[in-house]
Amino acid sequence: MASCVLAFDFGGTRARCALVGRDGSRLALEVRDRPAEADGRGWLERMIQAARELRAAHPEHAPLAIGVSFGGPVGTDGRIHSMHVSGWEHVDLAGMVSSEFSLPCAVDNDANLGAYGEYRYAPDVRGRDLAYFTVSTGVGGGFVWKGKPFRGAHGLAAEFGHIPVCPDDPSAPVCACGKRGCVESLASGRAIELAGREALKAAEREAAEGFNAGDVFAAAVRGEAWARPVRDRAVGALAWGVASILCVLDLPLVVLGGGVTQAGEALFEPLRARIEGYLPLVLRGRAEVRPAALGQFSPLLGAAALAWDRLDAEHG
Amino acid sequence: MASCVLAFDFGGTRARCALVGRDGSRLALEVRDRPAEADGRGWLERMIQAARELRAAHPEHAPLAIGVSFGGPVGTDGRIHSMHVSGWEHVDLAGMVSSEFSLPCAVDNDANLGAYGEYRYAPDVRGRDLAYFTVSTGVGGGFVWKGKPFRGAHGLAAEFGHIPVCPDDPSAPVCACGKRGCVESLASGRAIELAGREALKAAEREAAEGFNAGDVFAAAVRGEAWARPVRDRAVGALAWGVASILCVLDLPLVVLGGGVTQAGEALFEPLRARIEGYLPLVLRGRAEVRPAALGQFSPLLGAAALAWDRLDAEHG
């Protein structure tokens, strides 16, 4: 019987659980969308059920510990606080999961664990500390320093999405964080889609069915006039965030994941150029900027790495 | 004979050396201005001479190690790079000082050591990690995480002065760092003085003899119309820098030193208000923002702490 850990990743609307080997290999995976009506407890029960099915289907893999990635703030006491899911305020998620499976369990937020997953399991990181941006419905961040996720004094470090870009511009979009013109309110998938729809409307064009941020990048590459300023504003805000964190952290590697990064070089090429322009000369050309090697699985695999750490700490 | 360390602090135009006890007490101090014509070697010789005089005058204190604070970038190899003093490019300053006194010597930049000096010796820090801004001719920064100065991958972390504030504004001042509208180009003592002089000129008034940034803060408090927008822009830029680093680091304490902070509450009161406005709600009210307890001596005492660390490391 091969040993493994059980990893969960609770996103905004979707959750995953997987059995993961020590080398980061996903031995088995289940994905579930959150039912619209489910509160935190209902969703957790659904995912616990999914994990039980996973274990039953793979009796040859015995999980020894659990790691949970959570898409929202996690306090220094390990309690989660969801801004989106009702009933998940100040909840001891790790304790609940631990008692369900009678296994040790650790939790952290998805952006910290996205960073840690890339650090531990991306093929050519080779122990380089790194910062991770997740550019999805929102914009989150995490970073690894000396091989450990950096959590800050209150577990609130790496709020990369809320670095100010144009907070004093009264025309800048308001963010859920309570101020205007932060990275997230300009460069998240939702912000880009919204700005794209407005630009199309101003150009007297219709948005296609399922229009999203990816369509903006594709249209900008094709040279469509409505798309370029939308892309440039979003890329500029993201570059601003990256440059700001490099001024603070001087990290050798910045990795970007999340749905918006599926735009590929249509995003990364202009992004790299804008970052350089926002950096002081001494920092230019020092950090590599690239897509997350583990794609959508960075936080899930970071949760697995956390579970292995927990196990190693218990066994001295 | 009481043991102590020898600390140097090389600033832009002035240097200090001191004998410092393990508790951070300054046992003896010498201060020298840099002669206008002196290159790096000339200035170093002058300060080595000052240190020899210090030792000769205090034979009861025997230094066991040396720490050097340097007002410019220090590479991960310990070599210094001055942008202001000729002949100090890629120089092994620690090695030179060490061989002069036949004592172990460590070097770091003045902002890292300002942070570390406050961390180690400010009366009520009590082991809290902190960020340090020096707001002087330029704007520098440093921070302490888990009790150690954070240096980054290339020794370039904490370039707080070069966080972008309005880099795309063609009317924003250009900085020596190679871009426009960073914290330093808006909020340094030089920037405030220059903007103050321009505002006075526009108001058809004369700048008094020795006019500097402090006069802008004093006039703004008195309600003088020319001064308020100058103060507000500088305070806004500094607040932006502080908010940006708090979004990245979530530190419990931000300390500001350097000549401009001698304005006291005329600076700190509006600064605290502006910082809150630039933070996401979850981070508001979490960090204390206050003047450096050690005033102009934070980097010198940080250098002393570094020397004690060096000694402790050698003696295992």
Interface residues (C-beta under 8 A of the other chain):
Chain A: P73 R128 D129 W145 F150 R151 G152 A153 H154 G155 L156 A157 A158 E159 F160 H162 I163 P164 P167 D168 C175 C177 G178 K179 C182 G236 W240 A243 S244 I245 C247 V248 L249 D250 L251 P252 G277 Y278 L279 P280 L281 V282 L283 R284 R286 A287
Chain B: P73 R128 D129 W145 F150 R151 G152 A153 H154 G155 L156 A157 A158 E159 F160 H162 I163 P164 P167 D168 C175 C177 G178 K179 C182 G236 W240 A243 S244 I245 C247 V248 L249 D250 L251 P252 G277 Y278 L279 P280 L281 V282 L283 R284 R286 A287
